[in-house]
């Protein structure tokens, strides 16, 4: 039997019939569609979504977004909260509507998060050529702006003919549901093809279940890895995002308790163990804490569990200083498992830990890190309670939010100085409590990502912690959340500029140039005049949010109680001191400083930079030798 449908109608019906299964639990793979309609998709995907909704056909619930980049962030937040087992589709019109999704595609692929992008494209028939918003490439007639998605996508295809659709859809689902390959999946849909009818086979629309397996690492690789770990004196575990996505917290807990090995975490792995677990030592690397970084510095075997070893995690290859350090990397992706010349264990994090523990034959390590962890927590407590100065510090704000956040609630952040302070200071009690997008560190992710997280699990309170710089770049999804009745708690930290880059600018000798939101001083020509009269709280209110203005940490604590009790999106605005320091990491990050300069500040920074470079090393020793 065949169904005569347009390509867009077939896409909607197919997606509505796709399911993901892991551990016997089934869920919709693509649970809905975010979109902004234009002349590229309003008659195609737009019509198909309406028809499915109105006729009772297999449905793909539609949500109207306000910014194309933001709606991809919403899908990414949804996918991460769903442990990469469910996601959202995103549709946009031809030209700028579609290319606005490029940044979101990069974020999803960098973070290994499944999102489905349906950018509209030019006329396949070329009967009207060029159409509005079409890029004309003089070298090739089949190149469009959507080709920019190719390097940003884990899978890319363009459906020039209806006959190509089944293969494209099945390939898209294969990648979306494969933890080792997943990321942004892009299916470009020419606007005429979207509306073209075809006799599609009935089998294409049958319920299809994509089984997400838990591949165990090769037994011989497990034995080799166990031999390396048994021979260690000061091993360290680094838990990454894979430990969370694979729901490996219980396995990691058993492994750590049985072996006595301390467990550090990355931004994506924070919460894999509760902050007060006896083996937990907190964040490692450039945004980590001194305890974890001292352990990393002296570790002779590092066991990576689901981490891709970004430059922050490795402190730009300065974190691991033991002369004979070896790495054992457990990762579902072979590409990541092989990093740092490691002995690779290619497999699911939970399955791998369960296979590795008995292979250690009861080997247990003793360490003396508990006292250092307690001392560090005393430092965190002091930072949370600081009472000096006219304005609260960012650390105080984090402390107030952390205390207001229940064990199952979620904090969302992405960019600026907050991710570093959060990884050092936040006390995560649940694998899903801490959601900091630090693979792409995209300013503007916070509110849009929080929307996706809340959509994925409405039972949790979601706190979006956003700086004024990120807020000004992308606050539009407040409107979407208000329209959909999605309650978020947004803490808007206003420090009159880019605090993170201001601090970094000083470190590299650039004197905070171009990092403050101030009037330009006509005498100096710099942005060092009076603060701008920008009222971000009023802006949030104009977008439909309830707003609470806070002048102190105490105000913020009281405001958060009111926000929890509210039934609508609430923004709490608080000004902070951008120069107040938070406790440091005792670590380093490679940001090159100008080799020659007439500025004294840059020259001094160059000297410090070269000192940091001295500790960089290539890890070339094979992990199994």
C-alpha positions as CSV (number, residue, x, y, z in Angstrom):
1,X,0.0,0.0,0.0
2,X,1.2,3.5,-0.8
3,X,0.4,7.0,0.6
4,X,0.3,9.9,-1.7
5,X,1.8,12.7,0.3
6,X,4.0,15.7,-0.2
7,X,7.6,15.4,0.9
8,X,6.9,17.6,3.9
9,X,3.9,15.6,4.9
10,X,6.0,12.4,4.6
11,X,8.7,13.9,6.8
12,X,6.2,14.8,9.5
13,X,4.5,11.4,9.4
14,X,7.8,9.5,9.4
15,X,9.2,11.5,12.4
16,X,6.1,10.9,14.4
17,X,6.6,7.2,14.1
18,X,10.2,7.0,15.3
19,X,11.0,5.6,18.7
20,X,14.2,5.1,20.7
21,X,14.8,2.2,23.1
22,X,17.4,1.6,25.8
23,X,17.3,-0.7,28.7
24,X,13.7,-1.7,27.7
25,X,12.4,1.8,27.9
26,X,10.9,3.3,24.7
27,X,10.4,7.0,24.0
28,X,9.7,9.2,21.0
29,X,12.9,10.0,19.2
30,X,11.7,13.4,17.8
31,X,9.0,14.6,20.2
32,X,8.2,17.9,18.4
33,X,9.2,20.6,16.0
34,X,10.4,24.1,16.7
35,X,10.1,26.5,13.8
36,X,9.9,29.9,12.3
37,X,8.0,30.0,8.9
38,X,9.0,31.9,5.8
39,X,8.6,31.5,2.1
40,X,10.8,28.5,2.1
41,X,8.8,26.3,4.5
42,X,5.4,27.8,5.2
43,X,3.8,25.9,2.3
44,X,5.9,22.8,3.0
45,X,6.7,21.7,6.5
46,X,4.4,24.4,7.9
47,X,1.4,23.0,6.0
48,X,2.3,19.4,6.9
49,X,2.5,20.2,10.6
50,X,-0.9,22.0,10.5
51,X,-2.5,19.1,8.5
52,X,-1.2,16.5,10.9
53,X,-2.4,18.5,13.9
54,X,-5.9,19.2,12.5
55,X,-6.6,15.8,11.0
56,X,-5.4,13.6,13.8
57,X,-2.7,12.0,11.7
58,X,0.5,11.0,13.4
59,X,1.5,14.3,14.9
60,X,4.7,16.3,15.5
61,X,3.7,19.0,18.0
62,X,4.8,22.4,16.8
63,X,6.3,25.2,18.9
64,X,6.8,28.7,17.5
65,X,10.3,30.0,18.3
66,X,11.5,33.6,18.1
67,X,15.1,33.1,16.9
68,X,16.5,30.3,14.7
69,X,19.8,29.9,16.5
70,X,18.0,29.8,19.8
71,X,15.6,27.1,18.8
72,X,18.5,24.8,18.0
73,X,19.9,25.6,21.5
74,X,16.5,24.6,22.8
75,X,16.7,21.3,21.0
76,X,20.2,20.7,22.3
77,X,19.1,21.4,25.9
78,X,16.2,19.0,25.4
79,X,18.5,16.3,24.0
80,X,21.1,16.6,26.8
81,X,18.4,16.5,29.4
82,X,17.0,13.3,27.7
83,X,20.4,11.6,27.8
84,X,20.6,11.9,24.0
85,X,17.6,9.5,23.6
86,X,15.1,12.2,22.4
87,X,15.4,15.5,20.6
88,X,13.4,18.1,18.7
89,X,13.4,19.0,15.0
90,X,14.0,22.6,13.9
91,X,12.6,24.1,10.6
92,X,13.5,27.4,9.1
93,X,12.9,29.2,5.8
94,X,15.3,29.7,3.0
95,X,18.4,31.9,3.3
96,X,19.0,33.8,6.5
97,X,16.4,31.8,8.4
98,X,18.3,28.6,7.8
99,X,21.8,30.0,8.1
100,X,20.8,31.5,11.5
101,X,20.9,27.8,12.6
102,X,24.6,27.4,11.8
103,X,25.8,28.4,15.3
104,X,23.3,26.0,16.9
105,X,24.5,23.2,14.6
106,X,28.1,23.8,15.6
107,X,27.1,23.7,19.3
108,X,25.2,20.4,18.9
109,X,27.9,18.7,17.0
110,X,30.8,19.9,19.3
111,X,28.8,18.6,22.3
112,X,27.8,15.3,20.6
113,X,24.1,16.2,21.0
114,X,21.5,15.0,18.6
115,X,19.4,17.7,16.9
116,X,17.5,17.4,13.6
117,X,17.7,20.5,11.4
118,X,15.4,21.0,8.4
119,X,16.6,24.1,6.6
120,X,14.7,25.1,3.5
121,X,16.6,25.4,0.2
122,X,16.3,26.8,-3.3
123,X,14.1,25.4,-6.1
124,X,15.3,22.0,-7.1
125,X,13.8,22.6,-10.6
126,X,15.6,26.0,-10.9
127,X,12.6,27.3,-12.8
128,X,12.9,30.6,-10.8
129,X,16.6,31.2,-10.5
130,X,17.8,33.0,-8.6
131,X,15.0,33.1,-6.0
132,X,14.8,35.6,-3.2
133,X,17.7,35.1,-0.7
134,X,19.5,32.6,-3.0
135,X,23.3,32.6,-3.1
136,X,24.6,32.4,-6.6
137,X,27.9,30.6,-6.8
138,X,29.6,31.3,-10.2
139,X,31.6,28.1,-9.9
140,X,28.8,25.6,-9.3
141,X,25.0,25.6,-9.9
142,X,24.2,23.2,-7.1
143,X,25.9,25.1,-4.2
144,X,23.6,26.9,-1.8
145,X,24.1,28.7,1.5
146,X,23.0,25.4,3.2
147,X,26.3,23.8,2.2
148,X,27.7,25.7,5.1
149,X,26.0,23.1,7.3
150,X,28.2,20.3,5.9
151,X,31.3,20.7,8.2
152,X,29.0,21.5,11.2
153,X,26.8,18.4,10.9
154,X,27.4,14.7,11.8
155,X,25.2,13.9,8.8
156,X,24.2,16.1,5.9
157,X,21.9,15.4,2.9
158,X,19.8,17.5,0.4
159,X,16.6,15.9,-0.9
160,X,16.5,17.0,-4.5
161,X,13.9,14.5,-5.5
162,X,11.0,12.8,-3.5
163,X,12.5,9.4,-4.3
164,X,15.6,10.3,-2.2
165,X,13.6,11.0,1.0
166,X,13.3,7.5,2.5
167,X,17.1,6.9,2.4
168,X,17.8,10.4,3.7
169,X,15.4,9.9,6.6
170,X,16.7,6.5,7.6
171,X,20.3,7.7,7.5
172,X,19.3,10.7,9.6
173,X,17.7,8.5,12.3
174,X,20.7,6.2,12.3
175,X,23.0,9.0,13.2
176,X,20.7,10.7,15.6
177,X,20.4,7.5,17.7
178,X,24.0,6.5,17.6
179,X,25.9,7.8,20.7
180,X,29.2,7.4,18.9
181,X,28.2,9.4,15.8
182,X,25.5,11.8,16.9
183,X,25.4,15.6,16.6
184,X,23.5,17.9,14.3
185,X,21.8,16.1,11.5
186,X,20.9,18.3,8.6
187,X,18.3,17.5,5.9
188,X,18.0,20.3,3.4
189,X,14.6,20.5,1.8
190,X,14.2,22.6,-1.4
191,X,11.1,24.6,-1.2
192,X,9.4,23.2,-4.3
193,X,10.3,19.6,-3.3
194,X,8.7,20.1,0.1
195,X,5.3,20.7,-1.6
196,X,5.8,18.0,-4.3
197,X,3.6,14.8,-4.0
198,X,4.8,11.2,-4.3
199,X,3.6,7.7,-3.7
200,X,5.5,6.7,-0.6
201,X,5.4,3.1,0.6
202,X,3.4,2.3,3.7
203,X,6.4,0.7,5.4
204,X,8.1,4.0,5.7
205,X,5.5,5.2,8.2
206,X,5.3,2.1,10.4
207,X,6.5,2.4,14.0
208,X,10.2,2.0,13.9
209,X,12.2,1.4,17.1
210,X,15.9,2.4,17.2
211,X,17.7,0.3,19.8
212,X,20.5,2.2,21.6
213,X,22.8,-0.6,22.8
214,X,25.3,-0.5,25.6
215,X,28.4,-1.9,23.8
216,X,30.9,-3.4,26.2
217,X,34.6,-2.9,25.5
218,X,36.7,-5.7,24.1
219,X,37.6,-8.2,26.9
220,X,41.3,-8.2,26.0
221,X,41.3,-4.4,26.1
222,X,39.7,-4.6,29.6
223,X,42.4,-6.9,30.8
224,X,45.2,-4.6,29.4
225,X,43.5,-1.6,31.0
226,X,43.2,-3.4,34.3
227,X,46.9,-4.3,34.3
228,X,47.8,-0.7,33.8
229,X,45.5,0.4,36.6
230,X,46.7,-2.3,39.0
231,X,50.2,-1.1,38.5
232,X,49.4,2.5,39.4
233,X,50.3,4.3,42.6
234,X,48.3,7.5,42.2
235,X,45.4,6.9,39.8
236,X,42.7,9.5,39.0
237,X,39.3,9.1,37.4
238,X,38.0,12.0,35.2
239,X,34.2,11.7,34.7
240,X,32.9,13.4,31.5
241,X,29.6,13.8,29.9
242,X,29.5,10.2,28.8
243,X,29.2,9.1,32.4
244,X,26.0,11.2,32.7
245,X,24.4,10.3,29.3
246,X,24.9,6.6,29.9
247,X,23.4,6.8,33.4
248,X,26.6,5.4,34.9
249,X,26.4,7.2,38.2
250,X,25.7,4.0,40.2
251,X,28.4,2.1,38.4
252,X,30.9,4.9,39.0
253,X,29.9,5.0,42.7
254,X,30.6,1.3,43.0
255,X,33.8,1.5,41.1
256,X,35.1,4.5,43.2
257,X,34.1,3.0,46.5
258,X,35.7,-0.4,45.7
259,X,39.0,1.0,44.3
260,X,39.4,4.1,46.4
261,X,40.4,6.1,43.3
262,X,39.4,9.8,43.5
263,X,37.0,11.1,40.9
264,X,37.3,14.5,39.2
265,X,34.8,15.8,36.8
266,X,34.6,17.9,33.6
267,X,31.9,20.5,32.9
268,X,29.7,17.9,31.2
269,X,30.4,15.3,33.8
270,X,29.7,17.3,36.9
271,X,27.1,15.6,39.0
272,X,28.0,12.1,37.9
273,X,28.9,11.7,41.6
274,X,27.3,13.9,44.2
275,X,29.6,16.7,45.4
276,X,29.8,15.2,48.9
277,X,30.7,11.6,47.7
278,X,33.8,10.4,49.6
279,X,35.6,9.9,46.3
280,X,34.5,13.2,44.6
281,X,37.3,15.9,44.3
282,X,35.5,18.3,42.0
283,X,36.3,19.9,38.7
284,X,39.7,19.4,37.0
285,X,41.6,21.6,34.6
286,X,41.6,25.3,33.8
287,X,38.1,25.8,35.3
288,X,38.6,23.2,38.0
289,X,39.7,23.5,41.7
290,X,43.1,23.2,43.3
291,X,42.5,19.8,44.9
292,X,41.6,18.0,41.7
293,X,44.4,19.8,39.8
294,X,47.0,18.7,42.4
295,X,45.8,15.1,42.1
296,X,46.0,15.4,38.3
297,X,49.5,16.9,38.4
298,X,50.8,13.8,40.2
299,X,48.6,11.1,38.8
300,X,50.5,8.2,37.1
301,X,47.4,6.7,35.5
302,X,44.4,8.8,34.4
303,X,41.2,7.0,33.7
304,X,38.9,9.0,31.5
305,X,35.2,8.0,31.6
306,X,33.2,9.5,28.8
307,X,35.4,12.6,28.3
308,X,36.6,14.1,25.1
309,X,39.6,15.9,26.9
310,X,39.0,19.5,25.8
311,X,41.7,22.1,26.4
312,X,40.0,23.2,29.6
313,X,40.0,19.6,31.0
314,X,43.7,19.2,30.2
315,X,44.6,22.8,31.1
316,X,46.0,23.1,27.6
317,X,48.2,20.0,28.1
318,X,49.7,21.2,31.4
319,X,47.4,19.3,33.8
320,X,49.2,16.0,33.9
321,X,52.9,16.3,34.9
322,X,53.9,12.9,36.1
323,X,56.8,11.9,33.9
324,X,55.4,8.4,33.2
325,X,51.7,9.2,33.2
326,X,49.5,6.9,31.2
327,X,45.9,7.2,30.1
328,X,43.0,4.7,30.0
329,X,40.1,6.1,28.1
330,X,36.6,4.6,28.3
331,X,34.4,6.1,25.6
332,X,31.7,5.0,23.3
333,X,33.5,7.0,20.5
334,X,36.8,5.5,19.3
335,X,38.0,9.0,18.3
336,X,37.8,10.2,21.9
337,X,38.9,6.9,23.4
338,X,42.2,7.2,21.6
339,X,43.2,10.7,22.7
340,X,46.4,11.4,24.7
341,X,47.9,8.1,23.3
342,X,45.6,6.3,25.7
343,X,44.8,2.6,26.0
344,X,41.3,2.8,24.4
345,X,38.3,1.1,25.9
346,X,35.6,1.6,23.3
347,X,32.2,1.1,24.8
348,X,29.4,2.5,26.9
349,X,30.5,4.1,30.1
350,X,28.3,2.0,32.4
351,X,29.0,-1.2,30.7
352,X,32.7,-0.5,30.7
353,X,32.9,0.3,34.4
354,X,31.0,-2.8,35.2
355,X,33.4,-4.9,33.1
356,X,36.5,-3.1,34.4
357,X,35.8,-3.4,38.1
358,X,36.0,-7.3,38.5
359,X,39.1,-7.3,36.3
360,X,40.9,-5.3,39.0
361,X,40.7,-8.3,41.3
362,X,40.0,-6.3,44.4
363,X,42.9,-3.8,43.9
364,X,42.3,-0.9,46.3
365,X,44.2,2.4,46.5
366,X,44.6,4.6,49.5
367,X,44.7,8.4,49.2
368,X,44.9,11.3,51.5
369,X,42.8,13.8,49.6
370,X,39.8,14.0,52.1
371,X,41.5,16.7,54.2
372,X,42.2,18.8,51.1
373,X,38.7,18.4,49.9
374,X,37.3,19.6,53.2
375,X,39.7,22.6,53.2
376,X,38.5,23.5,49.7
377,X,34.9,23.2,50.7
378,X,35.6,25.7,53.5
379,X,37.0,28.0,50.9
380,X,33.8,27.6,48.9
381,X,31.7,28.4,51.9
382,X,33.7,31.6,52.6
383,X,33.3,32.7,49.0
384,X,29.5,32.1,49.3
385,X,29.3,34.2,52.4
386,X,31.5,37.2,51.4
387,X,30.0,40.5,52.7
388,X,32.5,43.1,51.6
389,X,31.9,45.8,49.1
390,X,28.8,47.7,47.8
391,X,27.9,45.1,45.2
392,X,27.6,41.3,45.7
393,X,30.1,39.1,44.1
394,X,29.4,36.5,41.4
395,X,30.4,33.8,43.9
396,X,27.8,35.1,46.4
397,X,25.2,34.9,43.6
398,X,26.2,31.3,42.8
399,X,26.0,30.4,46.5
400,X,22.5,31.8,46.9
401,X,21.3,30.0,43.7
402,X,22.9,26.8,44.8
403,X,21.2,26.8,48.1
404,X,17.8,27.7,46.5
405,X,18.3,24.8,44.0
406,X,16.8,21.5,45.1
407,X,18.5,18.3,44.4
408,X,16.5,17.6,41.3
409,X,16.5,21.2,40.0
410,X,18.7,22.3,37.2
411,X,21.1,25.2,36.8
412,X,21.9,26.3,33.2
413,X,24.8,28.3,32.0
414,X,27.2,28.5,29.0
415,X,29.5,31.5,28.7
416,X,31.6,34.2,30.4
417,X,33.2,33.9,33.8
418,X,30.3,32.0,35.2
419,X,31.2,28.5,33.9
420,X,34.6,28.6,35.6
421,X,33.2,29.8,38.9
422,X,30.4,27.3,38.6
423,X,32.7,24.3,38.0
424,X,34.8,25.3,41.0
425,X,32.0,26.3,43.4
426,X,28.8,24.6,42.5
427,X,27.8,21.6,44.7
428,X,25.9,19.3,42.4
429,X,23.7,16.6,44.0
430,X,22.1,15.0,40.9
431,X,23.5,13.9,37.5
432,X,21.1,16.3,35.8
433,X,21.4,19.3,38.2
434,X,24.3,20.9,36.4
435,X,23.9,21.9,32.8
436,X,26.8,24.1,31.6
437,X,27.3,24.1,27.9
438,X,31.0,24.4,27.7
439,X,31.9,22.6,24.5
440,X,31.0,25.6,22.4
441,X,30.4,28.0,25.2
442,X,27.9,29.8,23.2
443,X,26.7,33.2,24.5
444,X,22.9,33.3,24.4
445,X,22.4,29.5,25.1
446,X,21.2,29.9,28.6
447,X,17.5,30.9,28.3
448,X,16.9,28.9,25.1
449,X,18.7,25.9,26.5
450,X,16.7,26.2,29.8
451,X,13.5,26.1,27.7
452,X,14.5,22.8,26.2
453,X,15.5,21.4,29.6
454,X,12.2,22.3,31.1
455,X,10.3,20.9,28.1
456,X,12.2,17.6,28.6
457,X,11.4,17.4,32.3
458,X,8.7,19.7,33.5
459,X,8.9,18.3,37.1
460,X,12.2,20.1,37.8
461,X,12.7,23.8,38.5
462,X,15.1,25.2,35.9
463,X,17.4,28.2,36.8
464,X,19.0,30.0,33.9
465,X,22.0,31.9,35.2
466,X,22.8,34.4,32.5
467,X,25.2,37.4,32.3
468,X,24.2,40.7,30.8
469,X,26.4,40.1,27.8
470,X,24.7,36.8,26.9
471,X,21.3,38.2,27.7
472,X,21.7,41.0,25.2
473,X,22.8,38.5,22.5
474,X,19.7,36.3,22.9
475,X,16.8,36.8,25.2
476,X,14.0,36.3,22.7
477,X,13.0,32.8,23.9
478,X,11.6,34.5,27.0
479,X,8.7,35.2,24.7
480,X,8.5,31.6,23.5
481,X,8.5,30.4,27.1
482,X,5.8,32.9,28.1
483,X,3.6,31.9,25.1
484,X,3.9,28.2,25.9
485,X,3.3,28.7,29.6
486,X,6.8,27.2,30.4
487,X,8.0,28.4,33.8
488,X,11.7,29.3,34.1
489,X,13.7,31.1,36.8
490,X,16.2,33.4,35.1
491,X,18.9,35.0,37.2
492,X,20.2,37.9,35.3
493,X,23.7,38.9,36.5
494,X,24.5,42.4,35.4
495,X,28.1,43.4,35.6
496,X,28.1,46.1,32.9
497,X,30.0,44.2,30.3
498,X,32.0,41.1,29.6
499,X,33.5,40.2,32.9
500,X,35.2,37.0,31.7
501,X,36.9,38.6,28.7
502,X,37.7,41.6,30.8
503,X,39.7,39.5,33.2
504,X,41.3,37.6,30.4
505,X,42.1,40.8,28.6
506,X,44.1,41.9,31.7
507,X,45.9,38.6,31.8
508,X,47.1,39.0,28.2
509,X,48.0,42.6,28.7
510,X,45.1,44.2,26.8
511,X,43.8,46.3,29.7
512,X,40.1,45.3,29.5
513,X,39.9,47.0,26.1
514,X,36.5,46.7,24.5
515,X,34.9,44.7,27.4
516,X,32.8,47.3,29.3
517,X,29.3,48.5,28.5
518,X,30.1,52.3,28.9
519,X,29.9,55.5,26.9
520,X,32.9,56.3,24.7
521,X,35.0,58.9,26.4
522,X,35.6,61.6,23.7
523,X,39.0,62.5,25.3
524,X,40.5,59.0,25.4
525,X,38.5,57.5,22.6
526,X,37.9,54.4,24.7
527,X,34.8,52.9,26.3
528,X,35.7,54.2,29.8
529,X,33.0,56.8,30.3
530,X,29.9,56.6,32.4
531,X,27.9,53.3,32.5
532,X,25.2,53.1,29.8
533,X,21.6,53.7,31.1
534,X,20.5,50.3,30.0
535,X,17.6,48.7,32.0
536,X,17.7,45.0,31.4
537,X,15.1,44.3,34.0
538,X,12.7,46.5,32.1
539,X,13.6,44.8,28.9
540,X,12.7,41.4,30.4
541,X,9.5,42.8,31.7
542,X,8.6,44.0,28.2
543,X,9.0,40.5,26.9
544,X,6.4,39.2,29.3
545,X,8.4,38.0,32.2
546,X,7.7,38.8,35.9
547,X,10.7,40.7,37.2
548,X,12.2,41.0,40.7
549,X,14.9,43.6,41.2
550,X,17.5,42.5,43.7
551,X,20.1,44.8,45.3
552,X,21.9,42.3,47.6
553,X,22.4,38.6,48.1
554,X,19.7,38.6,50.7
555,X,17.3,40.2,48.2
556,X,18.2,37.5,45.7
557,X,17.6,34.7,48.3
558,X,14.1,36.1,49.1
559,X,13.4,36.7,45.4
560,X,14.2,33.1,44.5
561,X,11.7,31.9,47.2
562,X,9.0,34.0,45.5
563,X,10.1,32.8,42.0
564,X,9.8,29.1,43.1
565,X,6.2,29.8,44.3
566,X,5.3,31.7,41.1
567,X,3.6,29.9,38.2
568,X,5.2,31.9,35.4
569,X,8.6,32.8,34.1
570,X,10.4,35.1,36.5
571,X,13.6,37.1,35.9
572,X,15.6,38.2,38.9
573,X,18.0,41.1,38.1
574,X,21.0,41.7,40.2
575,X,24.1,43.8,39.7
576,X,27.5,42.4,40.7
577,X,31.1,43.5,41.0
578,X,32.9,42.4,37.8
579,X,36.3,42.7,39.4
580,X,35.7,40.7,42.6
581,X,37.8,37.6,42.4
582,X,36.6,34.1,43.0
583,X,38.9,31.3,44.3
584,X,41.3,30.2,41.6
585,X,42.0,26.8,40.0
586,X,45.8,26.7,40.3
587,X,45.8,25.9,36.6
588,X,46.5,27.4,33.2
589,X,44.9,28.0,29.9
590,X,46.7,28.6,26.7
591,X,45.7,32.0,25.2
592,X,48.6,33.3,23.1
593,X,50.0,36.8,24.0
594,X,51.5,39.1,21.4
595,X,55.1,38.2,20.9
596,X,56.1,41.9,20.4
597,X,54.4,45.0,21.8
598,X,55.1,48.6,22.7
599,X,52.7,48.2,25.6
600,X,54.3,47.4,29.0
601,X,51.3,45.4,30.1
602,X,51.5,43.1,27.1
603,X,55.2,42.6,27.6
604,X,54.7,41.5,31.2
605,X,51.9,39.2,30.1
606,X,54.1,37.6,27.5
607,X,56.7,36.7,30.1
608,X,54.0,35.0,32.3
609,X,52.6,33.3,29.2
610,X,56.0,31.7,28.3
611,X,56.4,30.5,31.8
612,X,53.1,28.6,31.5
613,X,54.1,27.2,28.1
614,X,57.1,25.5,29.8
615,X,54.7,23.0,31.4
616,X,53.0,22.0,28.2
617,X,53.8,18.5,27.1
618,X,52.7,16.0,24.4
619,X,51.4,12.8,25.8
620,X,52.9,10.3,23.3
621,X,53.6,7.3,25.5
622,X,51.2,4.5,24.6
623,X,48.7,3.9,27.4
624,X,49.2,0.1,27.4
625,X,53.0,0.1,27.7
